Amino acid sequence: MPDPRTAAGRMPRGAPLALMAALASALALAAPSPAVAESGRYTVATCAGVGGLWDPDADPGWSATSACATDGSMTLAARPGPWTADSAARLRLQAPAGLRIGGVRLDRAVTGTGDGVGYALFADEERSDDETSASPFATASLDAGRLTAQLGCEGVAACAGEPAQVRITRADVDLLDDRPPVLTGAPAGALLDASRPVRGTASIAFAATDAGGGVYSAAIEVDGQVRAEQVADPNGGRCAKPFTLLKPCKAAVEGTIALDTNALPDGAHRVRLLVRDATETLEAASAAVTVTVDNVPDAGGVAPTPNVGTVPVRAGTLTAAFSGSRRSLRLRFGRRARVEGYLVDAAGRGLAGRTVTVTSRDLRDGARAAEAGTVRTASDGRFAFLAAPGPSRRLRFAAAGLSAEVMLRVQARAALRIAPARLRVGQRMRARGALLGGGIPRSGVLVEVQAMTPSGWRTIATVRSDRRGAFSYRYRFTRTTGVRRYTFRVRIRQQAAYPYATGYSSVRGVVVRGS
């Protein structure tokens, strides 16, 4: 495999050996592509009034300093040279356990490089930024455990020249979190008491934990809409945006949230508590409880008949959700998804026989909505819709002047073939594949070729598909000894013009006989 020193720039100090050596020690058997947990992300201003998030390290002749707590900057510098080969100054940021680094935005000024002295930003072992890139530098497509900003002598021999410097004045880092918060015990309170009418201001008491960035907010959802929301625990002001700590919010919180029910029409309502973590996309939800709001005295008389047919509804509720009351669902490629909902009037009575129109809009830049079908409500106002296999998309349900939306995030999928399956050192393998499902932009889609190493999957090349989704990659094995099995797959990241979430191909292997 390519040596990362030549294919992606010099590695940070202490990085693994070249990828080929790592692959040679791995024995990875073909297996189905792994499930991908849905991740959220949150941003941390890692050099905004705080210190200690980036760890400085410098070899003799170099300096690395952090003044984030005073003037919001970090500096890598070289003292007067010459400098020995492979010496450098570094600033490292390590993601907390269980989290990954998904992106970074840097404002930096680089001066004095050349004659073997260079600047680079590494995401794990992969070079992501150097002095040739414009400032500010930004990427949102990382998947790394550590960032290393480095200024050093990159040649195989000693370097000489004018003193160089890198000054970083902004370092915003996106952290990926795929572990949602957890409600510890069932929330309780007057607003979740279905045994008696709810009047005035009613509250819910809750307790929750989160293993990632911490528990950020609590919200009360009524009939599918958030009616009250608050920060779960300020954590001494640290659990506030912009975040300045890698884990800004408390891992365990207890609290109470209230809602003035006078803002709701009298009648039946479905209520549940939502707790979100620092990503604000991963959440835990209590079971929905149907309660009766009664703030207006009963005027007596004969109860009106249920609304049936096509009479317009001036006030009411239409809800739509996947199983478990989820409004967003991550789905494997080629799967169907069932959406259930209900349509009620302002008094909470089901509206029977109503036509619910379903429209769909792909999750890609420039997509337009198209009709996806219609369903009719049952006698109690409930309805169900089976979404066919397809791309990531928003589904909108509309009836009687009301509407609700859900979101499907479908994982990309690709077919992959490697030939020949057995070869000798010096021979070339060819990996060919095709993206499944359509929706491919004219410019194609970026595809990452990955190889299994002892430390996990590593991207070894990035290729672009054609407009039909076909792609290929060639590699000649030159350093294998003995008989080795190498394992490959491709990863397709989520891209703005491609309506699929990050997904993978199946895993394929090749056996190489060395000299």
Secondary structure, 3 states (H helix, E strand, C coil): CCCHHHHCCCCCCCCCCCHHHHHHCCCCCCCCCCCCCCCEEEEEECCCCCCCCCEEEECCCEEEEEECCCCCEEEEEECCCCECCCCEEEEEEECCCCCEEEEEEEEEEEECCECCEEEEEEECCEEEEECCCCCCEEECCCCECEEEEEEEECCCCCECCCCCEEEEEEEEEEEEECCCCEECCCCECHHHCCCCCECCEEEEEEEEECCCCCEEEEEEEECCEEEEEEECCCCCCCCCCCECCCCCCCCEEEEEEEEEHHHCCCEEEEEEEEEEECCCCCEEECCCEEEEECCCCCCCCCCCCCCECCCCCCCEEEEEEEHHHECEEEECCCCCEEEEEEEEECCCCECECCEEEEEEEECCCCCCCEEEEEEECCCCCEEEEEECCCCCEEEEEEECCEEEEEEEEEEEEEEEEEECCEEECCCEEEEEEEECCCCCCCCCCEEEEEEEECCEEEEEEEEECCCCCEEEEEEECCCCCCEEEEEEEEEECCECCECCEEEEECCEEEEEECC
